[in-house]
């Protein structure tokens, strides 16, 4: 939560392109995360995909939650990284 901007401040603004973590990371997160907005098993199929942030929410305690355009589910900040296209 709040990797660079601190709690209660979105790491990725609406419209930002992000890439979803690899499958191994998502599987571990699915097993280990015990709190709110658990990752759903069907979200694993979206590993590595790139999408734009459609909505940002902040859970009590500062956890950033993201809706991605065209990809179902709620995504935790740690499951995403900024996407920079290779030219």
N, CA, C and O of each residue as an XYZ file, in Angstrom:
348
protein
N       0.831     -1.182      0.000
C       0.000      0.000      0.000
C       0.870      1.237      0.000
O       1.814      1.344      0.783
N       0.555      2.156     -0.866
C       1.282      3.410     -0.928
C       2.766      3.261     -1.206
O       3.588      3.851     -0.505
N       3.120      2.484     -2.215
C       4.536      2.200     -2.504
C       5.391      3.460     -2.561
O       6.436      3.534     -1.914
N       4.957      4.439     -3.323
C       5.780      5.640     -3.462
C       5.079      6.905     -3.006
O       5.743      7.862     -2.608
N       3.776      6.935     -3.052
C       3.044      8.165     -2.728
C       2.482      8.181     -1.321
O       1.948      9.197     -0.877
N       2.596      7.063     -0.613
C       2.080      6.998      0.752
C       0.634      6.550      0.794
O      -0.022      6.451     -0.242
N       0.125      6.275      2.015
C      -1.253      5.810      2.151
C      -2.265      6.875      1.752
O      -2.022      8.075      1.878
N      -3.402      6.401      1.269
C      -4.524      7.250      0.873
C      -4.243      8.108     -0.359
O      -4.961      9.075     -0.613
N      -3.212      7.768     -1.121
C      -2.909      8.465     -2.368
C      -2.700      7.406     -3.439
O      -1.838      6.537     -3.307
N      -3.485      7.484     -4.488
C      -3.443      6.461     -5.535
C      -2.068      6.381     -6.185
O      -1.506      7.390     -6.611
N      -1.550      5.194     -6.252
C      -0.275      4.942     -6.928
C      -0.450      5.114     -8.440
O       0.442      5.607     -9.131
N      -1.621      4.696     -8.938
C      -1.930      4.761    -10.363
C      -3.202      5.582    -10.550
O      -4.259      5.215    -10.037
N      -3.105      6.685    -11.278
C      -4.249      7.557    -11.537
C      -5.180      6.917    -12.578
O      -4.770      6.030    -13.327
N      -6.419      7.374    -12.614
C      -7.365      6.919    -13.635
C      -6.764      7.205    -15.007
O      -6.246      8.292    -15.263
N      -6.844      6.211    -15.876
C      -6.303      6.327    -17.226
C      -4.884      5.807    -17.376
O      -4.407      5.639    -18.498
N      -4.200      5.548    -16.266
C      -2.836      5.023    -16.303
C      -2.837      3.574    -16.796
O      -3.684      2.781    -16.386
N      -1.907      3.233    -17.659
C      -1.744      1.847    -18.098
C      -0.940      1.086    -17.051
O       0.120      1.529    -16.610
N      -1.468     -0.063    -16.666
C      -0.802     -0.917    -15.688
C      -0.719     -2.340    -16.236
O      -1.484     -2.739    -17.114
N       0.233     -3.086    -15.691
C       0.351     -4.495    -16.049
C       0.096     -5.321    -14.803
O       0.614     -5.023    -13.727
N      -0.704     -6.356    -14.960
C      -1.029     -7.255    -13.856
C       0.172     -8.166    -13.599
O       0.863     -8.580    -14.530
N       0.406     -8.467    -12.338
C       1.532     -9.312    -11.925
C       1.493    -10.680    -12.611
O       0.485    -11.070    -13.200
N       2.605    -11.389    -12.520
C       2.670    -12.719    -13.117
C       1.815    -13.707    -12.316
O       1.413    -13.427    -11.186
N       1.552    -14.844    -12.911
C       0.649    -15.835    -12.313
C       1.143    -16.335    -10.952
O       0.351    -16.510    -10.027
N       2.439    -16.560    -10.837
C       2.984    -17.045     -9.566
C       2.693    -16.056     -8.426
O       2.297    -16.460     -7.333
N       2.892    -14.773     -8.690
C       2.601    -13.762     -7.670
C       1.121    -13.783     -7.308
O       0.766    -13.761     -6.129
N       0.251    -13.825     -8.330
C      -1.194    -13.829     -8.078
C      -1.627    -15.056     -7.292
O      -2.458    -14.953     -6.389
N      -1.075    -16.211     -7.624
C      -1.419    -17.433     -6.887
C      -1.024    -17.308     -5.416
O      -1.781    -17.707     -4.530
N       0.146    -16.762     -5.161
C       0.600    -16.562     -3.786
C      -0.305    -15.567     -3.059
O      -0.681    -15.791     -1.908
N      -0.651    -14.477     -3.727
C      -1.532    -13.478     -3.124
C      -2.897    -14.092     -2.803
O      -3.464    -13.831     -1.742
N      -3.412    -14.893     -3.708
C      -4.696    -15.564     -3.496
C      -4.643    -16.445     -2.246
O      -5.593    -16.467     -1.463
N      -3.551    -17.162     -2.059
C      -3.383    -18.032     -0.882
C      -3.179    -17.255      0.407
O      -3.754    -17.603      1.439
N      -2.369    -16.211      0.359
C      -1.898    -15.544      1.572
C      -2.790    -14.407      2.082
O      -2.867    -14.193      3.291
N      -3.465    -13.677      1.192
C      -4.241    -12.499      1.594
C      -5.474    -12.929      2.378
O      -6.285    -13.707      1.876
N      -5.621    -12.437      3.583
C      -6.699    -12.868      4.479
C      -7.709    -11.769      4.787
O      -8.616    -11.980      5.591
N      -7.573    -10.610      4.169
C      -8.406     -9.477      4.545
C      -9.452     -9.170      3.470
O      -9.945    -10.089      2.815
N      -9.782     -7.943      3.287
C     -10.839     -7.485      2.387
C     -10.493     -7.691      0.910
O      -9.322     -7.774      0.538
N     -11.522     -7.770      0.089
C     -11.401     -7.832     -1.363
C     -10.381     -8.882     -1.816
O      -9.392     -8.577     -2.483
N     -10.657    -10.107     -1.433
C      -9.768    -11.200     -1.837
C      -9.780    -11.362     -3.347
O     -10.796    -11.136     -4.003
N      -8.648    -11.753     -3.879
C      -8.535    -12.061     -5.292
C      -9.403    -13.287     -5.575
O      -9.430    -14.227     -4.780
N     -10.095    -13.279     -6.681
C     -10.937    -14.402     -7.067
C     -10.145    -15.322     -8.006
O      -9.348    -14.840     -8.810
N     -10.356    -16.629     -7.912
C      -9.578    -17.569     -8.738
C      -9.606    -17.238    -10.233
O      -8.604    -17.427    -10.921
N     -10.734    -16.750    -10.740
C     -10.814    -16.442    -12.174
C      -9.921    -15.262    -12.568
O      -9.630    -15.080    -13.751
N      -9.487    -14.465    -11.599
C      -8.599    -13.343    -11.906
C      -7.187    -13.810    -12.285
O      -6.437    -13.070    -12.921
N      -6.837    -15.015    -11.899
C      -5.500    -15.542    -12.217
C      -5.251    -15.579    -13.723
O      -4.116    -15.424    -14.173
N      -6.314    -15.784    -14.495
C      -6.176    -15.886    -15.950
C      -5.746    -14.578    -16.611
O      -5.399    -14.571    -17.792
N      -5.764    -13.484    -15.871
C      -5.419    -12.180    -16.438
C      -3.971    -11.777    -16.153
O      -3.577    -10.640    -16.414
N      -3.179    -12.715    -15.615
C      -1.780    -12.420    -15.302
C      -1.048    -11.849    -16.506
O      -1.221    -12.316    -17.632
N      -0.234    -10.839    -16.257
C       0.588    -10.251    -17.311
C      -0.122     -9.323    -18.277
O       0.531     -8.678    -19.098
N      -1.436     -9.238    -18.201
C      -2.164     -8.399    -19.140
C      -2.027     -6.920    -18.789
O      -1.778     -6.555    -17.640
N      -2.192     -6.098    -19.789
C      -2.104     -4.647    -19.643
C      -3.507     -4.060    -19.796
O      -4.271     -4.462    -20.673
N      -3.828     -3.103    -18.926
C      -5.123     -2.429    -18.993
C      -4.974     -1.033    -18.406
O      -3.993     -0.725    -17.730
N      -5.964     -0.204    -18.678
C      -5.989      1.137    -18.093
C      -6.842      1.132    -16.836
O      -7.838      0.414    -16.744
N      -6.438      1.941    -15.874
C      -7.194      2.095    -14.635
C      -8.485      2.850    -14.941
O      -8.463      3.927    -15.536
N      -9.612      2.263    -14.525
C     -10.917      2.887    -14.738
C     -11.433      3.603    -13.496
O     -12.055      4.661    -13.587
N     -11.166      3.009    -12.333
C     -11.600      3.587    -11.063
C     -10.558      3.272     -9.998
O      -9.856      2.263    -10.068
N     -10.475      4.157     -9.016
C      -9.572      3.953     -7.893
C     -10.379      4.091     -6.618
O     -11.184      5.013     -6.484
N     -10.171      3.187     -5.689
C     -10.788      3.271     -4.371
C      -9.724      3.069     -3.314
O      -8.715      2.401     -3.544
N      -9.959      3.648     -2.162
C      -9.024      3.488     -1.044
C      -9.793      2.845      0.097
O     -10.778      3.404      0.579
N      -9.350      1.685      0.526
C      -9.979      0.975      1.635
C      -9.496      1.580      2.946
O      -8.383      2.100      3.020
N     -10.331      1.514      3.979
C      -9.935      2.017      5.292
C      -8.603      1.372      5.684
O      -8.465      0.149      5.646
N      -7.650      2.180      6.052
C      -6.314      1.693      6.352
C      -5.329      2.053      5.251
O      -4.118      1.920      5.428
N      -5.848      2.509      4.112
C      -4.986      3.013      3.053
C      -4.757      2.081      1.886
O      -4.054      2.457      0.948
N      -5.319      0.873      1.895
C      -5.125     -0.040      0.767
C      -5.788      0.518     -0.487
O      -6.960      0.892     -0.474
N      -5.021      0.566     -1.559
C      -5.536      1.060     -2.834
C      -6.124     -0.091     -3.634
O      -5.507     -1.146     -3.784
N      -7.334      0.136     -4.146
C      -8.047     -0.881     -4.925
C      -8.384     -0.287     -6.289
O      -8.782      0.873     -6.395
N      -8.221     -1.094     -7.319
C      -8.373     -0.607     -8.688
C      -9.352     -1.451     -9.486
O      -9.378     -2.677     -9.375
N     -10.161     -0.763    -10.300
C     -10.963     -1.395    -11.341
C     -10.224     -1.119    -12.643
O      -9.842      0.017    -12.923
N     -10.028     -2.156    -13.427
C      -9.330     -2.019    -14.696
C     -10.313     -2.139    -15.847
O     -11.201     -2.991    -15.832
N     -10.152     -1.289    -16.834
C     -11.059     -1.274    -17.984
C     -10.899     -2.571    -18.774
O      -9.804     -2.906    -19.226
N     -12.001     -3.290    -18.932
C     -12.014     -4.516    -19.730
C     -11.534     -5.763    -19.003
O     -11.488     -6.841    -19.594
N     -11.174     -5.633    -17.731
C     -10.708     -6.790    -16.962
C     -11.516     -6.848    -15.672
O     -11.539     -5.878    -14.913
N     -12.181     -7.978    -15.414
C     -13.052     -8.062    -14.239
C     -12.279     -8.142    -12.918
O     -11.102     -8.498    -12.882
N     -12.973     -7.803    -11.858
C     -12.439     -7.941    -10.515
C     -11.903     -6.648     -9.947
O     -11.775     -5.635    -10.635
N     -11.598     -6.718     -8.682
C     -10.967     -5.618     -7.961
C      -9.512     -6.021     -7.757
O      -9.216     -7.145     -7.352
N      -8.616     -5.091     -8.043
C      -7.181     -5.379     -8.026
C      -6.482     -4.549     -6.967
O      -6.653     -3.332     -6.910
N      -5.697     -5.206     -6.132
C      -4.889     -4.530     -5.126
C      -3.658     -3.917     -5.792
O      -3.153     -4.432     -6.790
N      -3.193     -2.823     -5.228
C      -2.016     -2.137     -5.752
C      -0.834     -3.078     -5.959
O      -0.149     -2.995     -6.979
N      -0.589     -3.962     -5.013
C       0.585     -4.843     -5.097
C       0.502     -5.832     -6.253
O       1.510     -6.437     -6.620
N      -0.679     -6.005     -6.829
C      -0.853     -6.925     -7.958
C      -0.639     -6.229     -9.305
O      -0.796     -6.842    -10.361
N      -0.282     -4.954     -9.258
C      -0.134     -4.152    -10.477
C       1.215     -3.455    -10.496
O       1.830     -3.229     -9.454
N       1.667     -3.119    -11.700
C       2.841     -2.274    -11.834
C       2.604     -1.342    -13.019
O       1.817     -1.645    -13.916
N       3.291     -0.214    -13.007
C       3.180      0.736    -14.113
C       3.640      0.039    -15.389
O       4.612     -0.716    -15.376
N       2.948      0.292    -16.473
C       3.304     -0.312    -17.751
C       3.983      0.724    -18.633
O       3.464      1.819    -18.849
N       5.131      0.360    -19.125
C       5.847      1.179    -20.072
C       6.042      0.358    -21.338
O       6.755     -0.645    -21.322
N       5.420      0.770    -22.427
C       5.558     -0.023    -23.643
C       7.007     -0.022    -24.150
O       7.725      0.972    -24.034
N       7.406     -1.149    -24.706
C       8.731     -1.272    -25.303
C       8.644     -0.754    -26.726
O       7.808     -1.206    -27.508
N       9.488      0.173    -27.055
C       9.456      0.768    -28.411
C      10.475      0.137    -29.321
O      10.581      0.517    -30.487
